[in-house]
Amino acid sequence: MHKQRLGRLTVTKILEMEDGVPLPFIFPDITEKELARLALWHDDPDLGPTPADSAIVLSMHSFVLTLDGKTILIDTCNGNCKQRSLPSIHMLDTPYLERMAEAGVTPEDVDLVLCTHLHFDHVGWNTRYVDGRWVPTFSNARYVFGRRDYDHWISQNEGSPHQEAFADSVLPVIEAGMADLVDVTGPTPVFQGVGDGVWLEPAFGHSPGNCTVHAQAGGSEAIFWGDVIHHPIQLIRPDLALAFDDDQAAAITVRQKLLARVADSDILCFPAHFRHSSIGQVRRDRDAYRFEFIEI
């Protein structure tokens, strides 16, 4: 259980699962030289000396924030018992809620659920299957969804895992009257204020309404960057396009601006898919960046 305290704010990582694919499937332009450079600061047993020997293994996890008596959950992974057209996440049965309980949090304790965006691996535990229907997992919480992502997915009918998740993990929350759709055009408070509380900022590109979550409360700022950056290799090559970015050019620009903003600062970064502690800071490294993991 990885836990970090920043002033009045405490952040705990809740692991759901890890999943991987061959490196060339996601990053076909990565070279042996770039893998060697990454190995200087990132120890990953699934990365070999060549792209053909390497896999991109991503952690699927949530972050629980406790602040001034409130419990806030950021991103809710894939969820159990969900029918998905992607085999690796179809009908999962993970001990996610048990791990949350080990951290001292029950579903009823959660006051606020924030989804950085509405892709399948960030909304799944929003609901669970009870008595033949999908109901909100966090029964006492308000759920915050970005309006841009909601407007996009409500108009789609493509049969993708994202659309499947929208149907069983987003719409039931809307129908239960537990969701707030927010327009994120700049720093947007969701609990207390900007600079002393929790707020959203636009990071459109990976999805139409992708956001970052920020928190600060008497200590260093924390940034939960969701899918702006998926894997440490992107700190060496932030210019790489990802096939599953909705707007690749915008996603690259957002990624480059975020790295420039947080580099060599005291901002603590909480990536949605980095392994190990999933906590660290960004440092400049010649013409690129590196990530210093904080091991708790």
Short mmCIF file of the C-alpha atoms (twelve columns), coordinates in Angstrom:
data_MODEL
# 
_entry.id   MODEL 
# 
loop_
_atom_site.group_PDB 
_atom_site.id 
_atom_site.type_symbol 
_atom_site.label_atom_id 
_atom_site.label_alt_id 
_atom_site.label_comp_id 
_atom_site.label_asym_id 
_atom_site.label_seq_id 
_atom_site.Cartn_x 
_atom_site.Cartn_y 
_atom_site.Cartn_z 
_atom_site.pdbx_PDB_model_num 
ATOM 1   C CA . MET A 1   0.000   0.000   0.000   1 
ATOM 2   C CA . HIS A 2   1.634   3.228   -1.170  1 
ATOM 3   C CA . LYS A 3   0.672   6.307   0.843   1 
ATOM 4   C CA . GLN A 4   1.959   9.884   0.630   1 
ATOM 5   C CA . ARG A 5   1.221   12.841  2.904   1 
ATOM 6   C CA . LEU A 6   1.367   16.428  1.618   1 
ATOM 7   C CA . GLY A 7   0.355   18.867  4.330   1 
ATOM 8   C CA . ARG A 8   -3.299  18.155  5.160   1 
ATOM 9   C CA . LEU A 9   -3.593  15.892  2.121   1 
ATOM 10  C CA . THR A 10  -3.016  12.128  2.172   1 
ATOM 11  C CA . VAL A 11  -2.865  10.099  -1.056  1 
ATOM 12  C CA . THR A 12  -3.157  6.296   -1.166  1 
ATOM 13  C CA . LYS A 13  -2.786  4.121   -4.258  1 
ATOM 14  C CA . ILE A 14  -5.299  1.279   -4.729  1 
ATOM 15  C CA . LEU A 15  -4.099  -1.307  -7.268  1 
ATOM 16  C CA . GLU A 16  -6.580  -3.152  -9.453  1 
ATOM 17  C CA . MET A 17  -4.325  -5.035  -11.911 1 
ATOM 18  C CA . GLU A 18  -1.458  -4.806  -14.378 1 
ATOM 19  C CA . ASP A 19  -1.706  -5.550  -18.077 1 
ATOM 20  C CA . GLY A 20  0.792   -5.472  -20.917 1 
ATOM 21  C CA . VAL A 21  1.254   -5.629  -24.678 1 
ATOM 22  C CA . PRO A 22  4.360   -5.859  -26.889 1 
ATOM 23  C CA . LEU A 23  6.156   -2.513  -26.987 1 
ATOM 24  C CA . PRO A 24  6.008   -2.122  -30.802 1 
ATOM 25  C CA . PHE A 25  2.212   -2.366  -30.669 1 
ATOM 26  C CA . ILE A 26  1.994   0.964   -28.799 1 
ATOM 27  C CA . PHE A 27  5.339   2.623   -29.557 1 
ATOM 28  C CA . PRO A 28  6.597   1.326   -32.922 1 
ATOM 29  C CA . ASP A 29  9.156   4.154   -33.245 1 
ATOM 30  C CA . ILE A 30  11.082  3.466   -30.012 1 
ATOM 31  C CA . THR A 31  14.712  2.507   -30.637 1 
ATOM 32  C CA . GLU A 32  17.248  0.373   -28.775 1 
ATOM 33  C CA . LYS A 33  19.147  3.550   -27.899 1 
ATOM 34  C CA . GLU A 34  16.068  5.037   -26.253 1 
ATOM 35  C CA . LEU A 35  15.430  1.847   -24.286 1 
ATOM 36  C CA . ALA A 36  19.023  1.947   -23.045 1 
ATOM 37  C CA . ARG A 37  18.568  5.551   -21.972 1 
ATOM 38  C CA . LEU A 38  15.370  4.672   -20.108 1 
ATOM 39  C CA . ALA A 39  17.141  1.793   -18.329 1 
ATOM 40  C CA . LEU A 40  19.548  4.285   -16.729 1 
ATOM 41  C CA . TRP A 41  16.789  5.465   -14.385 1 
ATOM 42  C CA . HIS A 42  13.851  3.057   -14.760 1 
ATOM 43  C CA . ASP A 43  14.063  -0.572  -13.633 1 
ATOM 44  C CA . ASP A 44  11.377  -2.556  -15.441 1 
ATOM 45  C CA . PRO A 45  11.776  -6.327  -15.872 1 
ATOM 46  C CA . ASP A 46  9.471   -6.285  -18.897 1 
ATOM 47  C CA . LEU A 47  11.730  -3.958  -20.889 1 
ATOM 48  C CA . GLY A 48  14.548  -5.687  -22.722 1 
ATOM 49  C CA . PRO A 49  17.469  -4.372  -24.789 1 
ATOM 50  C CA . THR A 50  15.416  -4.259  -27.984 1 
ATOM 51  C CA . PRO A 51  11.812  -3.286  -28.734 1 
ATOM 52  C CA . ALA A 52  11.095  -6.858  -29.866 1 
ATOM 53  C CA . ASP A 53  12.170  -8.107  -26.416 1 
ATOM 54  C CA . SER A 54  10.052  -5.558  -24.551 1 
ATOM 55  C CA . ALA A 55  6.509   -5.189  -23.304 1 
ATOM 56  C CA . ILE A 56  4.661   -2.109  -22.146 1 
ATOM 57  C CA . VAL A 57  3.061   -3.172  -18.865 1 
ATOM 58  C CA . LEU A 58  0.661   -0.658  -17.370 1 
ATOM 59  C CA . SER A 59  -0.646  -0.488  -13.833 1 
ATOM 60  C CA . MET A 60  -4.374  0.041   -13.415 1 
ATOM 61  C CA . HIS A 61  -4.995  1.783   -10.121 1 
ATOM 62  C CA . SER A 62  -6.955  4.485   -8.330  1 
ATOM 63  C CA . PHE A 63  -5.836  7.168   -5.917  1 
ATOM 64  C CA . VAL A 64  -7.733  7.873   -2.706  1 
ATOM 65  C CA . LEU A 65  -7.340  11.370  -1.300  1 
ATOM 66  C CA . THR A 66  -8.268  12.299  2.241   1 
ATOM 67  C CA . LEU A 67  -8.517  16.018  2.913   1 
ATOM 68  C CA . ASP A 68  -10.217 17.897  5.727   1 
ATOM 69  C CA . GLY A 69  -12.467 14.978  6.606   1 
ATOM 70  C CA . LYS A 70  -13.464 14.163  3.026   1 
ATOM 71  C CA . THR A 71  -12.576 11.080  0.991   1 
ATOM 72  C CA . ILE A 72  -12.041 11.596  -2.736  1 
ATOM 73  C CA . LEU A 73  -11.470 8.816   -5.280  1 
ATOM 74  C CA . ILE A 74  -9.649  9.548   -8.550  1 
ATOM 75  C CA . ASP A 75  -10.308 7.202   -11.499 1 
ATOM 76  C CA . THR A 76  -11.971 3.840   -10.937 1 
ATOM 77  C CA . CYS A 77  -10.121 1.394   -13.203 1 
ATOM 78  C CA . ASN A 78  -11.939 -1.392  -15.111 1 
ATOM 79  C CA . GLY A 79  -14.421 -2.891  -12.671 1 
ATOM 80  C CA . ASN A 80  -15.567 -6.474  -12.143 1 
ATOM 81  C CA . CYS A 81  -18.078 -8.529  -14.121 1 
ATOM 82  C CA . LYS A 82  -18.075 -6.116  -17.072 1 
ATOM 83  C CA . GLN A 83  -18.785 -7.421  -20.562 1 
ATOM 84  C CA . ARG A 84  -15.934 -6.088  -22.716 1 
ATOM 85  C CA . SER A 85  -14.866 -6.715  -26.302 1 
ATOM 86  C CA . LEU A 86  -11.241 -6.477  -25.127 1 
ATOM 87  C CA . PRO A 87  -10.312 -9.953  -23.803 1 
ATOM 88  C CA . SER A 88  -7.794  -8.829  -21.162 1 
ATOM 89  C CA . ILE A 89  -10.448 -6.869  -19.244 1 
ATOM 90  C CA . HIS A 90  -13.519 -8.998  -20.015 1 
ATOM 91  C CA . MET A 91  -15.418 -10.222 -16.931 1 
ATOM 92  C CA . LEU A 92  -12.684 -9.374  -14.458 1 
ATOM 93  C CA . ASP A 93  -12.746 -10.605 -10.878 1 
ATOM 94  C CA . THR A 94  -10.166 -8.565  -8.976  1 
ATOM 95  C CA . PRO A 95  -9.930  -7.829  -5.219  1 
ATOM 96  C CA . TYR A 96  -10.096 -4.065  -5.801  1 
ATOM 97  C CA . LEU A 97  -12.644 -3.347  -3.073  1 
ATOM 98  C CA . GLU A 98  -10.799 -5.638  -0.677  1 
ATOM 99  C CA . ARG A 99  -7.604  -3.670  -1.287  1 
ATOM 100 C CA . MET A 100 -9.507  -0.475  -0.671  1 
ATOM 101 C CA . ALA A 101 -10.753 -1.920  2.612   1 
ATOM 102 C CA . GLU A 102 -7.161  -2.782  3.563   1 
ATOM 103 C CA . ALA A 103 -6.421  0.923   3.142   1 
ATOM 104 C CA . GLY A 104 -9.221  1.702   5.574   1 
ATOM 105 C CA . VAL A 105 -11.793 2.885   3.013   1 
ATOM 106 C CA . THR A 106 -15.208 1.388   2.290   1 
ATOM 107 C CA . PRO A 107 -17.376 2.359   -0.691  1 
ATOM 108 C CA . GLU A 108 -19.700 4.182   1.689   1 
ATOM 109 C CA . ASP A 109 -16.821 6.356   2.921   1 
ATOM 110 C CA . VAL A 110 -16.226 7.977   -0.482  1 
ATOM 111 C CA . ASP A 111 -17.605 11.505  -0.761  1 
ATOM 112 C CA . LEU A 112 -16.455 12.432  -4.261  1 
ATOM 113 C CA . VAL A 113 -15.467 10.420  -7.359  1 
ATOM 114 C CA . LEU A 114 -13.406 12.204  -10.026 1 
ATOM 115 C CA . CYS A 115 -12.784 10.683  -13.451 1 
ATOM 116 C CA . THR A 116 -9.982  12.301  -15.429 1 
ATOM 117 C CA . HIS A 117 -11.780 11.089  -18.557 1 
ATOM 118 C CA . LEU A 118 -14.419 8.529   -19.512 1 
ATOM 119 C CA . HIS A 119 -12.351 5.704   -21.011 1 
ATOM 120 C CA . PHE A 120 -13.117 2.154   -19.884 1 
ATOM 121 C CA . ASP A 121 -10.106 1.804   -17.547 1 
ATOM 122 C CA . HIS A 122 -10.976 4.974   -15.622 1 
ATOM 123 C CA . VAL A 123 -14.699 4.474   -14.934 1 
ATOM 124 C CA . GLY A 124 -15.264 0.743   -14.363 1 
ATOM 125 C CA . TRP A 125 -15.738 0.681   -10.608 1 
ATOM 126 C CA . ASN A 126 -18.196 3.560   -10.788 1 
ATOM 127 C CA . THR A 127 -20.824 0.813   -10.737 1 
ATOM 128 C CA . ARG A 128 -21.272 -2.786  -9.649  1 
ATOM 129 C CA . TYR A 129 -23.863 -5.410  -10.530 1 
ATOM 130 C CA . VAL A 130 -26.542 -5.794  -7.857  1 
ATOM 131 C CA . ASP A 131 -29.882 -7.632  -8.245  1 
ATOM 132 C CA . GLY A 132 -29.691 -7.690  -12.013 1 
ATOM 133 C CA . ARG A 133 -28.681 -4.089  -12.661 1 
ATOM 134 C CA . TRP A 134 -25.714 -1.723  -12.528 1 
ATOM 135 C CA . VAL A 135 -25.820 0.568   -9.499  1 
ATOM 136 C CA . PRO A 136 -23.359 3.212   -8.251  1 
ATOM 137 C CA . THR A 137 -20.637 1.553   -6.169  1 
ATOM 138 C CA . PHE A 138 -20.022 4.611   -4.002  1 
ATOM 139 C CA . SER A 139 -23.513 5.196   -2.715  1 
ATOM 140 C CA . ASN A 140 -22.802 8.365   -0.718  1 
ATOM 141 C CA . ALA A 141 -20.637 10.087  -3.335  1 
ATOM 142 C CA . ARG A 142 -21.110 12.740  -5.964  1 
ATOM 143 C CA . TYR A 143 -19.470 11.727  -9.244  1 
ATOM 144 C CA . VAL A 144 -17.802 14.429  -11.352 1 
ATOM 145 C CA . PHE A 145 -17.613 13.889  -15.129 1 
ATOM 146 C CA . GLY A 146 -16.288 16.334  -17.699 1 
ATOM 147 C CA . ARG A 147 -19.092 17.561  -19.943 1 
ATOM 148 C CA . ARG A 148 -16.953 17.407  -23.101 1 
ATOM 149 C CA . ASP A 149 -16.298 13.687  -22.686 1 
ATOM 150 C CA . TYR A 150 -19.923 13.033  -21.748 1 
ATOM 151 C CA . ASP A 151 -21.211 14.892  -24.801 1 
ATOM 152 C CA . HIS A 152 -18.819 12.920  -27.006 1 
ATOM 153 C CA . TRP A 153 -19.741 9.454   -25.758 1 
ATOM 154 C CA . ILE A 154 -23.481 10.067  -25.515 1 
ATOM 155 C CA . SER A 155 -23.404 10.679  -29.277 1 
ATOM 156 C CA . GLN A 156 -21.375 7.565   -30.170 1 
ATOM 157 C CA . ASN A 157 -22.527 4.070   -31.093 1 
ATOM 158 C CA . GLU A 158 -19.315 2.351   -32.119 1 
ATOM 159 C CA . GLY A 159 -19.301 -0.768  -29.946 1 
ATOM 160 C CA . SER A 160 -15.840 -0.069  -28.475 1 
ATOM 161 C CA . PRO A 161 -14.791 -0.883  -24.890 1 
ATOM 162 C CA . HIS A 162 -15.160 2.848   -24.170 1 
ATOM 163 C CA . GLN A 163 -18.762 2.819   -25.376 1 
ATOM 164 C CA . GLU A 164 -19.441 -0.390  -23.442 1 
ATOM 165 C CA . ALA A 165 -18.096 1.257   -20.290 1 
ATOM 166 C CA . PHE A 166 -20.121 4.396   -20.892 1 
ATOM 167 C CA . ALA A 167 -23.267 2.267   -20.965 1 
ATOM 168 C CA . ASP A 168 -22.638 0.273   -17.776 1 
ATOM 169 C CA . SER A 169 -20.359 2.554   -15.739 1 
ATOM 170 C CA . VAL A 170 -21.378 6.140   -16.559 1 
ATOM 171 C CA . LEU A 171 -25.026 6.219   -17.625 1 
ATOM 172 C CA . PRO A 172 -26.285 4.352   -14.503 1 
ATOM 173 C CA . VAL A 173 -24.662 7.053   -12.341 1 
ATOM 174 C CA . ILE A 174 -26.308 9.769   -14.419 1 
ATOM 175 C CA . GLU A 175 -29.670 7.996   -14.181 1 
ATOM 176 C CA . ALA A 176 -29.301 7.691   -10.396 1 
ATOM 177 C CA . GLY A 177 -28.950 11.483  -10.177 1 
ATOM 178 C CA . MET A 178 -25.505 11.217  -8.583  1 
ATOM 179 C CA . ALA A 179 -23.370 12.858  -11.280 1 
ATOM 180 C CA . ASP A 180 -22.280 16.432  -11.873 1 
ATOM 181 C CA . LEU A 181 -21.280 17.335  -15.435 1 
ATOM 182 C CA . VAL A 182 -18.704 20.129  -15.320 1 
ATOM 183 C CA . ASP A 183 -17.344 22.429  -18.001 1 
ATOM 184 C CA . VAL A 184 -13.574 22.503  -17.526 1 
ATOM 185 C CA . THR A 185 -12.207 25.492  -19.432 1 
ATOM 186 C CA . GLY A 186 -9.584  26.480  -16.853 1 
ATOM 187 C CA . PRO A 187 -8.806  25.651  -13.201 1 
ATOM 188 C CA . THR A 188 -12.169 24.376  -11.931 1 
ATOM 189 C CA . PRO A 189 -12.621 23.758  -8.177  1 
ATOM 190 C CA . VAL A 190 -14.397 20.572  -7.161  1 
ATOM 191 C CA . PHE A 191 -13.596 20.677  -3.436  1 
ATOM 192 C CA . GLN A 192 -12.773 23.954  -1.698  1 
ATOM 193 C CA . GLY A 193 -10.577 26.159  -3.891  1 
ATOM 194 C CA . VAL A 194 -7.749  26.335  -6.391  1 
ATOM 195 C CA . GLY A 195 -4.469  26.281  -4.485  1 
ATOM 196 C CA . ASP A 196 -6.083  25.006  -1.295  1 
ATOM 197 C CA . GLY A 197 -8.301  22.111  -2.230  1 
ATOM 198 C CA . VAL A 198 -8.910  19.950  -5.291  1 
ATOM 199 C CA . TRP A 199 -9.469  21.244  -8.810  1 
ATOM 200 C CA . LEU A 200 -9.563  20.128  -12.443 1 
ATOM 201 C CA . GLU A 201 -7.636  21.578  -15.368 1 
ATOM 202 C CA . PRO A 202 -8.221  20.923  -19.096 1 
ATOM 203 C CA . ALA A 203 -5.834  18.517  -20.845 1 
ATOM 204 C CA . PHE A 204 -7.850  17.809  -23.982 1 
ATOM 205 C CA . GLY A 205 -6.323  15.449  -26.530 1 
ATOM 206 C CA . HIS A 206 -6.201  11.886  -25.269 1 
ATOM 207 C CA . SER A 207 -9.973  12.169  -25.059 1 
ATOM 208 C CA . PRO A 208 -12.132 15.143  -26.056 1 
ATOM 209 C CA . GLY A 209 -12.566 16.185  -22.415 1 
ATOM 210 C CA . ASN A 210 -9.456  14.747  -20.781 1 
ATOM 211 C CA . CYS A 211 -8.517  16.582  -17.558 1 
ATOM 212 C CA . THR A 212 -5.826  16.566  -14.927 1 
ATOM 213 C CA . VAL A 213 -6.690  16.617  -11.224 1 
ATOM 214 C CA . HIS A 214 -4.739  18.896  -8.892  1 
ATOM 215 C CA . ALA A 215 -4.672  19.022  -5.120  1 
ATOM 216 C CA . GLN A 216 -2.863  21.171  -2.584  1 
ATOM 217 C CA . ALA A 217 -3.441  21.653  1.127   1 
ATOM 218 C CA . GLY A 218 -0.592  23.133  3.153   1 
ATOM 219 C CA . GLY A 219 2.112   21.230  1.262   1 
ATOM 220 C CA . SER A 220 3.423   20.653  -2.231  1 
ATOM 221 C CA . GLU A 221 0.976   20.504  -5.113  1 
ATOM 222 C CA . ALA A 222 -0.060  17.068  -6.349  1 
ATOM 223 C CA . ILE A 223 -1.003  16.459  -9.960  1 
ATOM 224 C CA . PHE A 224 -2.875  13.369  -11.103 1 
ATOM 225 C CA . TRP A 225 -2.206  13.399  -14.813 1 
ATOM 226 C CA . GLY A 226 -4.407  10.494  -15.906 1 
ATOM 227 C CA . ASP A 227 -3.552  9.465   -19.461 1 
ATOM 228 C CA . VAL A 228 -1.574  12.533  -20.486 1 
ATOM 229 C CA . ILE A 229 1.425   10.215  -20.032 1 
ATOM 230 C CA . HIS A 230 0.998   6.423   -19.993 1 
ATOM 231 C CA . HIS A 231 4.541   5.081   -19.605 1 
ATOM 232 C CA . PRO A 232 8.001   6.342   -18.547 1 
ATOM 233 C CA . ILE A 233 9.328   5.943   -22.116 1 
ATOM 234 C CA . GLN A 234 7.253   9.017   -22.988 1 
ATOM 235 C CA . LEU A 235 9.488   11.172  -20.802 1 
ATOM 236 C CA . ILE A 236 12.269  10.414  -23.241 1 
ATOM 237 C CA . ARG A 237 10.000  10.745  -26.279 1 
ATOM 238 C CA . PRO A 238 7.103   13.084  -25.358 1 
ATOM 239 C CA . ASP A 239 6.636   13.736  -29.082 1 
ATOM 240 C CA . LEU A 240 5.377   10.200  -29.740 1 
ATOM 241 C CA . ALA A 241 1.840   9.879   -31.044 1 
ATOM 242 C CA . LEU A 242 -0.423  7.177   -29.619 1 
ATOM 243 C CA . ALA A 243 -2.925  5.476   -31.882 1 
ATOM 244 C CA . PHE A 244 -5.577  5.593   -29.163 1 
ATOM 245 C CA . ASP A 245 -5.348  9.352   -28.581 1 
ATOM 246 C CA . ASP A 246 -8.483  11.057  -29.863 1 
ATOM 247 C CA . ASP A 247 -6.490  14.075  -31.127 1 
ATOM 248 C CA . GLN A 248 -2.852  13.052  -31.432 1 
ATOM 249 C CA . ALA A 249 -1.435  16.517  -32.094 1 
ATOM 250 C CA . ALA A 250 -3.293  18.030  -29.142 1 
ATOM 251 C CA . ALA A 251 -2.255  15.142  -26.874 1 
ATOM 252 C CA . ILE A 252 1.413   15.658  -27.755 1 
ATOM 253 C CA . THR A 253 1.180   19.393  -27.042 1 
ATOM 254 C CA . VAL A 254 -0.538  18.773  -23.690 1 
ATOM 255 C CA . ARG A 255 2.107   16.193  -22.738 1 
ATOM 256 C CA . GLN A 256 4.995   18.520  -23.612 1 
ATOM 257 C CA . LYS A 257 3.449   21.441  -21.714 1 
ATOM 258 C CA . LEU A 258 2.755   19.318  -18.637 1 
ATOM 259 C CA . LEU A 259 6.319   18.008  -18.500 1 
ATOM 260 C CA . ALA A 260 7.747   21.505  -18.880 1 
ATOM 261 C CA . ARG A 261 5.450   22.744  -16.101 1 
ATOM 262 C CA . VAL A 262 6.309   20.109  -13.498 1 
ATOM 263 C CA . ALA A 263 10.010  19.527  -14.317 1 
ATOM 264 C CA . ASP A 264 12.477  20.414  -11.555 1 
ATOM 265 C CA . SER A 265 9.656   21.645  -9.311  1 
ATOM 266 C CA . ASP A 266 8.388   20.345  -5.978  1 
ATOM 267 C CA . ILE A 267 5.140   19.163  -7.623  1 
ATOM 268 C CA . LEU A 268 4.469   15.498  -6.878  1 
ATOM 269 C CA . CYS A 269 3.132   13.571  -9.864  1 
ATOM 270 C CA . PHE A 270 0.737   10.632  -9.632  1 
ATOM 271 C CA . PRO A 271 0.564   8.880   -13.038 1 
ATOM 272 C CA . ALA A 272 -2.476  6.733   -13.763 1 
ATOM 273 C CA . HIS A 273 -0.488  3.839   -15.244 1 
ATOM 274 C CA . PHE A 274 3.105   3.880   -13.957 1 
ATOM 275 C CA . ARG A 275 4.093   0.816   -11.956 1 
ATOM 276 C CA . HIS A 276 6.053   0.635   -8.665  1 
ATOM 277 C CA . SER A 277 4.874   3.325   -6.219  1 
ATOM 278 C CA . SER A 278 3.258   5.384   -9.012  1 
ATOM 279 C CA . ILE A 279 4.487   8.527   -7.215  1 
ATOM 280 C CA . GLY A 280 7.388   10.735  -8.178  1 
ATOM 281 C CA . GLN A 281 8.820   13.927  -9.592  1 
ATOM 282 C CA . VAL A 282 9.917   14.925  -13.072 1 
ATOM 283 C CA . ARG A 283 13.472  16.124  -13.681 1 
ATOM 284 C CA . ARG A 284 15.023  17.539  -16.835 1 
ATOM 285 C CA . ASP A 285 17.563  15.223  -18.444 1 
ATOM 286 C CA . ARG A 286 19.419  16.983  -21.251 1 
ATOM 287 C CA . ASP A 287 16.971  17.181  -24.175 1 
ATOM 288 C CA . ALA A 288 14.329  15.065  -22.389 1 
ATOM 289 C CA . TYR A 289 13.081  14.158  -18.903 1 
ATOM 290 C CA . ARG A 290 13.347  11.438  -16.276 1 
ATOM 291 C CA . PHE A 291 11.017  10.337  -13.489 1 
ATOM 292 C CA . GLU A 292 12.263  9.966   -9.915  1 
ATOM 293 C CA . PHE A 293 10.011  7.427   -8.231  1 
ATOM 294 C CA . ILE A 294 9.317   7.956   -4.550  1 
ATOM 295 C CA . GLU A 295 9.254   4.617   -2.801  1 
ATOM 296 C CA . ILE A 296 7.134   4.593   0.342   1 
# 
